[in-house]
Amino acid sequence: MPITEESRKIIFDKLKMNLEKYTPPMVVSIDSPNSSFEIIGNKPVPYGYNKKMVPGMFFAQIAQRRDSVTLHFFPIYMDSKMKEVAPSLNKFLKGKTCFHFNKEEQINEIELRILLEMGIIAWEKLGYMK
């Protein structure tokens, strides 16, 4: 069954509310209502092969898709141990960093908060945060 507009909005808002709890210290880099929301680290860092300075290291993004709402969570790519603390969310992980949700009940907010906390700690240890 396809995702409804109402479910898409509820999922997006639930994910966004959880990410917003971490701003600050994280910085909002994209906030397009009901479409996309992105947060980055709060410290300029060199990135890529040519070490170009970026305003902050990408942390997480929520985006609405035709068939789901996605959460791209970059810290999980850098520390696969994070998957162990979120077994119910891992069912919706496609690829290395992207969760796809098409039902509200798929989001375990306790596991999500633990993941986000672990991500913040990782970003601090890696020097992506002030």
ZIVEN-V806008 format. One record per pair of residues at least 12 apart in sequence whose ideal C-beta (glycine too) atoms are under 10 Angstrom apart, sorted by sequence separation. I is the first residue (numbers start at 1). J is the second residue. If there is no record, write none. Layout:
I/J  I/J
//
This chain:
26/38  27/39  28/40  29/41  43/55  44/56  45/57  60/72  61/73  89/101  26/39  27/40  41/54  42/55  43/56  44/57  59/72  60/73  61/74  73/86  76/89  83/96  86/99  99/112  23/37  25/39  26/40  27/41  40/54  41/55  42/56  43/57  58/72  59/73  60/74  76/90  92/106  16/31  24/39  26/41  27/42  40/55  41/56  42/57  58/73  59/74  60/75  91/106  92/107  23/39  25/41  26/42  27/43  40/56  41/57  58/74  59/75  60/76  73/89  80/96  92/108  99/115  16/33  20/37  22/39  23/40  25/42  39/56  40/57  41/58  42/59  57/74  58/75  76/93  89/106  91/108  16/34  19/37  24/42  25/43  40/58  41/59  57/75  71/89  77/95  78/96  88/106  89/107  19/38  20/39  23/42  39/58  40/59  77/96  78/97  88/107  89/108  16/36  19/39  38/58  39/59  40/60  73/93  76/96  77/97  88/108  89/109  12/33  13/34  16/37  38/59  39/60  40/61  71/92  76/97  77/98  87/108  89/110  90/111  12/34  15/37  38/60  39/61  70/92  71/93  74/96  75/97  76/98  86/108  88/110  89/111  12/35  16/39  37/60  38/61  39/62  72/95  73/96  74/97  76/99  88/111  89/112  12/36  13/37  37/61  38/62  68/92  70/94  72/96  73/97  74/98  86/110  87/111  88/112  9/34  12/37  29/54  36/61  37/62  38/63  72/97  73/98  85/110  86/111  89/114  8/34  29/55  36/62  37/63  68/94  71/97  72/98  73/99  85/111  86/112  89/115  29/56  35/62  36/63  37/64  70/97  71/98  72/99  86/113  27/55  35/63  36/64  70/98  71/99  86/114  5/34  27/56  29/58  35/64  70/99  71/100  85/114  86/115  26/56  29/59  34/64  68/98  69/99  70/100  71/101  85/115  30/61  32/63  68/99  69/100  70/101  27/59  29/61  30/62  32/64  68/100  69/101  82/114  83/115  85/117  86/118  26/59  30/63  67/100  68/101  69/102  82/115  85/118  26/60  36/70  37/71  38/72  40/74  68/102  34/69  63/98  65/100  67/102  68/103  69/104  61/97  65/101  71/107  82/118  22/59  60/97  61/98  62/99  65/102  69/106  81/118  82/119  22/60  68/106  69/107  58/97  60/99  62/101  73/112  76/115  79/118  19/59  75/115  79/119  82/122  19/60  71/112  75/116  78/119  81/122  18/60  19/61  73/115  76/118  79/121  19/62  73/116  75/118  76/119  79/122  18/62  71/115  75/119  78/122  15/60  74/119  75/120  78/123  15/61  16/62  73/119  75/121  76/122  79/125  15/62  75/122  79/126  14/62  15/63  74/122  75/123  78/126  13/62  74/123  12/62  11/62  12/63  75/126  12/64  19/71  11/64  16/69  18/71  75/128  15/69  19/73  9/64  14/69  15/70  16/71  60/115  8/64  13/69  15/71  60/116  8/65  11/68  12/69  59/116  8/66  11/69  12/70  5/64  8/67  10/69  11/70  12/71  60/119  8/68  9/69  11/71  59/119  3/64  7/68  8/69  59/120  3/65  7/69  3/66  59/122  2/66  3/67  59/123  2/67  3/68  2/68  3/69  57/123  56/123  57/126  59/128  57/127  58/128  59/129  57/128  56/128  57/129  56/129  56/130  39/116  45/123  41/120  43/123  42/123  43/124  45/126  41/123  45/127  40/123  41/124  45/128  15/99  43/127  44/128  45/129  41/126  43/128  15/101  41/127  42/128  43/129  44/130  14/101  41/128  42/129  43/130  40/128  41/129  42/130  12/101  18/107  41/130  11/101  14/104  26/116  11/102  13/104  18/109  22/113  11/103  15/107  17/109  21/113  8/101  10/103  11/104  14/107  19/112  26/119  7/101  8/102  10/104  11/105  15/109  18/112  22/116  26/120  7/102  11/106  14/109  18/113  21/116  22/117  25/120  7/103  8/104  11/107  21/117  7/104  10/107  15/112  18/115  19/116  22/119  26/123  3/101  4/102  6/104  14/112  18/116  22/120  25/123  3/102  25/124  2/102  3/103  1/102  22/123  1/103  26/128  27/129  26/129  25/129  24/129  25/130  24/130
//
